[in-house]
Every structure is written in C-alpha cells, then in structure tokens.
Amino acid sequence: MRRRSATLLFLAGAALAAGASLAEGARADETRTEAPSTIAVLCAPGDRFGLRIVAEIESLGFRAERLDPAAEPASRASLEASAREVGAIAAIRAVPSERGVEIWIADRVTGKTVLREMADDGGTPDRDAALALRAVELLRASLLEVGLPAPPPGEVPATPEIREKLRVRAPDTPPAPAQRPSPALRLSLAPGVLLSPGGFGAEVSVDVGLSWMPSEHVGAIAFAAIPLSPHRVERSQGTADLSVLLAGGGARLQLAPRDSPWTASADLGLSAVLLWSSGVSSQGFRSSASAAVAASPFAGVGLSFALTPRLRLRADALASVLVQGVSVRFVERETATWGKPFILSSAGIELDLFL
C-alpha cells in the first residue's frame, strides 16, 4: 500500500509539473504574441513626462505598457528585465539629469542599449512634449536598424508587424497637373460643290481651310472656296454664268478629344460673298456683266477620321443665306435666283502642321 501511495504521489506530482510547464508555455506564447506591438515605459505614477512618452508611442501604432521603476536605478539589465516581464520588444525610461533628462532605451529587436542625454531648452513652450517626441524618435531610430542589409542580431525577431509599424508613410502626393494639349494648326484641302436652289446649276470649287485649336475643344477657323466652274443657266435668249468666291472665318467647337480617331465639329461665323456674272446672248439680244459683294452668317458641321497622327480625311458642310439674293433676267423677266439659301459641301484631306 505504501509503495502504491508513493507511486501515485509521484505520478500526481509529475502531472502537476507537466501542467505547470504547459501553462508556462502558454504564457510564453501569449508573450510572444504581444511582443511585436508592446513597448514598456518605466515611469512613476502621475509622471507627466512619462505620460507624454506613452502618447507618442501609441501614435506610432504601438501599445505602451507602463511600469513603476520605484527606486531602482536605470541600467541595461533592469530595462531588459522590465521588457521581458511584459513581453515587450523594448523598454524606455527617462531619468532627470543636470542639463535636462537622460533617455535609456533597451531594444530587444536589435540587441542594443541606447543612452542619450537631452538638454532642456528653456525657450520651448511645452518642454515635456518636445523632449518626449525626441525620446520616441530615438527609440524609433534604433528599431529602424532592422531594415539594414545586415541588421544587428536581437533577442526577439523583427516581425512583419514591427516593420509595418515602422514603415515611413510618405504624405499624399498631389495629383500632377493635367497636361494642356499643345496648340494645333491644321490645313485642309478639298474639292467642293456650291449649291443654291433657284434655277442655277452647281458650282465646282476648290476649298482651302485653316483651323487653329489652342485648346482641346475650342478654336478658330478660316476658309475660302475658289470657283473652278461657274453656275450656269441657259435659255433661248442666251446663257448666263454666275461665279461665286466665298471666304469667311469663325469659331469651331470640337466635340471629341483631339487624339480620337473620329472627330466631329461645329462651326459658326461670318462669310463674305463675291459674285460676278457674265452673259452670252442669242442673236437679237444684248448681253451684260455685273459684280456684287455681300456678307452673310454661316453655320457648319464637319467630320474627320485619322489615317495617321498627322493626316486625316475630312468632310464639311456649310449653310448660309443672303438677305438680298442674286437674280438673272432675260428680257426683263426673272429667270433664276441664287443665295436664298446656299450650301457648300466638301470632302478632302486635313494636315496637322504642328505635330
């Protein structure tokens, strides 16, 4: 019975020891879990300077664990022991000195102990805040050594969590100002047809245009339609030819971005119209010639397609009306009229001169 009791007591003791060992291992695991985010701050209760250090540490994303050092003098051994006590990666303590304050830091990540005396600047409005910021920056500088190509060996590993909390976050970069498109000067050349209801036939012309686009969508245009064959009307009394030279300028609104393959536009402006007529009369009738100049507003639309960045195909249509149209008379009888309204259409090429 005594042997059995002794055996049972031995087994119970072994079980308790194993349980204690497991509990200690669990606590060690908890400590390792907390280590990457905890920094021990040794300061007396109510120490304003210590509280400012705690606030600065928490602003970096770390958890600050306050410990009362009592009357124990600052040393590397005591700081490291305090850090291990709460599973912290570092411990920091401030000790008053003749010139200001001594900052002690035990960094378990790099295995370093840092001692730095910081002079008290009497001109600083908030002394505690300024010194606390400098102390925490000293701690941060020590921890940042984990980013070196060959970091110093430490007691605890530099986990990704530590690296993330120490990562320098650049301020938000303002967006780059939008690049304004460079001005575009384009020359167009196209055969055209000038039409007007009223009895005259079509006039074939060569149309030359110039567009200036200082911005993406708004610009100015100028154009001229030079006649190649006149309008003609034929009657038994003879034949009358009417030639029209059309020139003008105005504003252009481009609906699509400049670099789009297809680009539509709308034009509005004022045109000048130079007209001259000549007639060939049949036998027994008298012919005459005349010329006139008139002005009229116009509206137009256009469409272009890019073959290359510099060369485009372009089609345009322009419409206008003369307040006082032109008429042709044979034997005092009005035979044909022109200009109420008239339409100029063209299709050709457009070349970008600045590209």
C-alpha distance (Angstrom), angle and dihedral (degrees) to the residues before:
residue distance angle dihedral
M1 . . .
R2 3.81 . .
R3 3.79 90.4 .
R4 3.79 91.2 49.5
S5 3.84 90.8 48.6
A6 3.78 91.4 49.6
T7 3.78 90.6 49.2
L8 3.80 92.2 49.0
L9 3.80 91.3 48.7
F10 3.81 90.4 50.3
L11 3.81 92.1 50.2
A12 3.82 91.6 47.1
G13 3.78 90.7 50.6
A14 3.80 91.1 49.2
A15 3.82 90.6 49.9
L16 3.80 91.5 50.3
A17 3.78 90.9 48.2
A18 3.80 90.9 49.8
G19 3.80 90.4 48.6
A20 3.77 91.1 49.9
S21 3.79 89.7 48.2
L22 3.83 90.9 51.2
A23 3.81 91.1 47.4
E24 3.81 90.2 49.7
G25 3.81 89.4 48.9
A26 3.81 90.2 50.2
R27 3.80 90.2 50.7
A28 3.80 89.4 48.7
D29 3.81 89.7 51.5
E30 3.81 89.6 50.5
T31 3.80 88.9 50.1
R32 3.80 91.0 50.8
T33 3.82 89.2 49.3
E34 3.80 92.0 52.7
A35 3.80 96.6 40.6
P36 3.83 99.5 85.1
S37 3.81 93.0 58.4
T38 3.81 105.1 34.0
I39 3.82 130.5 88.1
A40 3.78 121.1 179.9
V41 3.82 117.2 -132.9
L42 3.79 115.1 -163.3
C43 3.78 109.6 -153.1
A44 3.79 137.8 132.7
P45 3.83 117.9 -101.7
G46 3.81 109.9 -83.1
D47 3.82 93.6 15.3
R48 3.83 103.2 153.1
F49 3.78 93.4 -159.9
G50 3.80 91.6 51.0
L51 3.81 90.4 49.4
R52 3.80 90.4 53.4
I53 3.82 89.6 52.3
V54 3.82 89.1 51.2
A55 3.81 90.2 52.1
E56 3.82 92.6 49.4
I57 3.83 91.7 48.9
E58 3.79 92.0 50.2
S59 3.81 89.9 49.6
L60 3.84 87.0 62.8
G61 3.80 89.9 56.6
F62 3.83 96.9 -102.7
R63 3.80 127.6 125.3
A64 3.81 113.9 -117.7
E65 3.82 118.7 -146.4
R66 3.80 112.5 -163.1
L67 3.81 117.6 -145.8
D68 3.81 128.2 -177.3
P69 3.82 109.3 -128.3
A70 3.82 91.4 -168.2
A71 3.79 109.1 -167.8
E72 3.79 96.1 -30.5
P73 3.81 111.6 129.0
A74 3.81 118.3 -119.5
S75 3.78 114.4 -98.7
R76 3.75 140.4 146.3
A77 3.80 92.5 -106.7
S78 3.81 94.2 50.7
L79 3.82 92.8 47.0
E80 3.79 93.3 49.0
A81 3.80 90.7 46.8
S82 3.81 91.0 51.3
A83 3.82 91.2 49.9
R84 3.79 91.8 50.1
E85 3.80 90.5 47.6
V86 3.82 92.1 65.0
G87 3.82 97.8 27.1
A88 3.81 92.6 -109.9
I89 3.79 126.0 160.0
A90 3.81 91.5 -138.1
A91 3.78 142.9 5.2
I92 3.79 127.5 -144.4
R93 3.79 130.8 -167.4
A94 3.80 134.4 175.6
V95 3.82 120.2 -148.3
P96 3.84 121.9 -172.3
S97 3.80 114.9 -114.3
E98 3.79 136.4 -177.7
R99 3.81 94.1 -95.4
G100 3.78 98.4 35.1
V101 3.78 126.4 -65.3
E102 3.81 138.5 -22.7
I103 3.80 115.7 -136.5
W104 3.82 116.9 -151.4
I105 3.81 118.5 -167.6
A106 3.82 127.0 -179.2
D107 3.81 107.9 -165.8
R108 3.82 111.2 -165.7
V109 3.83 92.2 -177.2
T110 3.82 94.8 61.9
G111 3.82 96.4 22.5
K112 3.82 91.2 -123.9
T113 3.78 133.2 132.7
V114 3.81 114.5 -152.6
L115 3.80 125.4 -161.0
R116 3.78 118.9 -175.4
E117 3.81 130.5 167.1
M118 3.79 113.8 -144.6
A119 3.79 118.9 -161.1
D120 3.77 118.5 -132.2
D121 3.81 108.9 -117.4
G122 3.76 105.0 -149.0
G123 3.82 91.4 -160.4
T124 3.82 93.5 63.5
P125 3.84 111.0 104.5
D126 3.83 94.5 -147.8
R127 3.80 106.2 33.0
D128 3.79 97.0 177.7
A129 3.80 94.2 49.8
A130 3.81 93.2 48.9
L131 3.82 94.7 47.7
A132 3.82 92.7 43.7
L133 3.79 90.9 53.0
R134 3.80 91.3 50.4
A135 3.81 91.1 48.1
V136 3.80 93.6 51.7
E137 3.80 91.1 45.9
L138 3.82 87.3 54.8
L139 3.81 89.5 53.2
R140 3.78 91.4 46.6
A141 3.82 91.6 49.9
S142 3.80 89.5 53.9
L143 3.82 92.7 49.6
L144 3.80 91.7 47.0
E145 3.80 89.3 68.2
V146 3.82 86.9 82.5
G147 3.79 85.4 78.6
L148 3.82 93.7 62.2
P149 3.82 118.4 110.7
A150 3.82 88.0 -113.2
P151 3.83 106.0 24.8
P152 3.82 117.7 -164.3
P153 3.82 113.9 -99.6
G154 3.77 114.8 -102.3
E155 3.77 141.0 -171.4
V156 3.81 94.1 -110.9
P157 3.82 126.9 36.4
A158 3.79 123.6 -105.0
T159 3.80 97.5 -116.2
P160 3.82 124.2 -162.7
E161 3.81 87.0 -106.0
I162 3.80 91.4 60.3
R163 3.80 91.7 46.8
E164 3.80 90.9 49.7
K165 3.80 93.1 51.6
L166 3.81 91.0 49.0
R167 3.79 95.2 45.4
V168 3.79 111.5 120.7
R169 3.76 108.8 -123.4
A170 3.77 112.3 -149.4
P171 3.80 115.2 -137.9
D172 3.75 116.3 -100.3
T173 3.76 107.5 -78.0
P174 3.78 111.2 -131.8
P175 3.77 113.6 -122.5
A176 3.76 114.6 -94.2
P177 3.77 112.6 -102.9
A178 3.75 112.6 -96.7
Q179 3.75 112.5 -98.0
R180 3.77 110.7 -116.1
P181 3.79 111.7 -134.1
S182 3.77 114.5 -110.2
P183 3.82 115.1 -110.2
A184 3.78 116.1 -89.0
L185 3.80 125.6 -145.1
R186 3.81 113.1 -168.5
L187 3.79 131.3 -174.1
S188 3.80 120.4 -157.7
L189 3.79 128.5 -165.9
A190 3.79 122.3 -175.1
P191 3.81 143.6 148.9
G192 3.78 111.3 -111.6
V193 3.76 143.8 -170.2
L194 3.82 123.8 -139.7
L195 3.79 114.8 -156.1
S196 3.79 135.1 -179.4
P197 3.80 127.2 170.7
G198 3.78 115.1 -125.7
G199 3.77 107.4 86.2
F200 3.80 104.2 -61.7
G201 3.78 121.2 114.4
A202 3.82 125.7 -125.9
E203 3.80 122.6 -70.0
V204 3.80 118.4 -140.4
S205 3.81 114.3 -142.2
V206 3.77 142.4 168.6
D207 3.80 111.1 -122.1
V208 3.79 122.7 -150.8
G209 3.81 119.9 -171.6
L210 3.78 137.6 -179.4
S211 3.80 124.7 -165.3
W212 3.80 127.6 -171.8
M213 3.83 116.1 -162.6
P214 3.83 111.5 -176.8
S215 3.82 90.1 168.7
E216 3.78 136.9 32.7
H217 3.80 96.9 -94.9
V218 3.84 112.0 10.4
G219 3.79 129.4 63.5
A220 3.80 147.2 126.7
I221 3.81 133.5 -94.1
A222 3.81 139.8 -162.1
F223 3.78 127.2 -172.1
A224 3.79 145.2 171.0
A225 3.81 130.6 -160.6
I226 3.82 109.7 -155.2
P227 3.83 114.3 -162.5
L228 3.79 119.4 -123.2
S229 3.82 98.5 174.3
P230 3.81 124.1 19.0
H231 3.78 131.2 -125.6
R232 3.80 108.0 -96.7
V233 3.76 136.2 -160.7
E234 3.81 122.7 -175.9
R235 3.79 127.9 -161.1
S236 3.79 135.5 160.7
Q237 3.78 89.3 -96.2
G238 3.82 92.5 57.8
T239 3.79 145.5 -76.3
A240 3.82 128.9 -65.8
D241 3.80 125.4 -162.2
L242 3.82 123.5 -161.5
S243 3.81 120.6 -167.1
V244 3.81 121.0 -166.9
L245 3.79 126.4 -164.3
L246 3.79 110.4 -165.9
A247 3.83 124.6 -166.6
G248 3.77 133.1 161.6
G249 3.77 150.8 135.4
G250 3.77 141.4 -143.8
A251 3.80 147.2 131.2
R252 3.79 128.4 -46.6
L253 3.79 127.8 -152.6
Q254 3.80 112.4 -161.2
L255 3.78 111.0 -156.4
A256 3.82 100.5 -163.2
P257 3.83 130.4 48.8
R258 3.76 114.4 -85.0
D259 3.80 95.3 -111.9
S260 3.83 94.9 51.7
P261 3.82 115.4 117.1
W262 3.82 90.7 -130.6
T263 3.80 118.0 42.9
A264 3.80 126.8 -178.6
S265 3.81 124.3 -165.7
A266 3.79 142.0 -176.7
D267 3.83 124.6 -148.9
L268 3.79 133.2 -161.7
G269 3.80 127.6 179.3
L270 3.80 150.8 102.5
S271 3.81 127.9 -68.1
A272 3.80 133.9 -162.0
V273 3.81 117.8 -142.8
L274 3.81 122.9 -156.5
L275 3.82 112.9 -168.1
W276 3.78 129.8 -177.3
S277 3.74 128.5 171.9
S278 3.78 136.1 -165.9
G279 3.78 132.0 -175.8
V280 3.77 140.1 -155.9
S281 3.80 111.5 -153.9
S282 3.76 128.6 -153.0
Q283 3.78 120.4 -118.6
G284 3.75 111.0 -62.7
F285 3.85 95.5 24.4
R286 3.81 131.9 94.7
S287 3.85 122.4 -128.9
S288 3.81 128.0 -148.4
A289 3.84 140.6 -174.4
S290 3.80 131.6 -145.6
A291 3.82 142.2 170.0
A292 3.80 135.3 -155.1
V293 3.81 141.3 176.7
A294 3.80 125.0 -145.1
A295 3.79 139.0 169.0
S296 3.78 128.5 -139.5
P297 3.81 139.2 169.1
F298 3.78 117.8 -114.4
A299 3.80 140.5 -164.3
G300 3.77 124.9 -159.6
V301 3.79 144.6 177.5
G302 3.79 130.3 -154.2
L303 3.77 142.0 -172.9
S304 3.81 128.1 -163.2
F305 3.79 136.9 -177.2
A306 3.81 124.4 -158.0
L307 3.79 115.5 -125.1
T308 3.81 90.9 172.8
P309 3.83 132.4 -5.6
R310 3.80 87.8 -91.3
L311 3.82 104.8 32.6
R312 3.80 127.3 59.8
L313 3.79 137.9 173.8
R314 3.78 111.3 -126.3
A315 3.82 137.9 -171.1
D316 3.82 124.8 -172.1
A317 3.79 138.4 -178.3
L318 3.82 124.7 -166.0
A319 3.80 128.3 -172.8
S320 3.80 130.7 -167.8
V321 3.77 142.7 147.8
L322 3.82 134.5 -139.6
V323 3.78 115.9 -132.4
Q324 3.79 88.9 -142.3
G325 3.78 110.8 31.5
V326 3.78 127.3 -152.8
S327 3.79 121.4 -105.4
V328 3.80 134.2 -168.4
R329 3.79 119.9 -147.4
F330 3.76 130.2 -161.1
V331 3.79 113.9 -166.2
E332 3.81 91.6 -11.4
R333 3.76 90.5 -54.8
E334 3.85 121.0 117.0
T335 3.76 107.1 -117.9
A336 3.85 104.9 170.0
T337 3.81 139.9 2.0
W338 3.80 133.1 -154.9
G339 3.81 135.7 -164.4
K340 3.84 105.0 36.5
P341 3.05 85.5 123.0
F342 3.81 125.5 -17.8
I343 3.82 132.0 -169.0
L344 3.80 129.8 -157.6
S345 3.81 117.7 -162.5
S346 3.80 127.2 179.1
A347 3.81 141.9 168.0
G348 3.79 126.2 -166.1
I349 3.79 144.2 102.4
E350 3.81 134.7 -44.2
L351 3.80 123.6 -155.5
D352 3.81 125.2 -159.8
L353 3.82 105.8 -137.4
F354 3.84 97.5 -169.4
L355 3.80 102.4 47.4
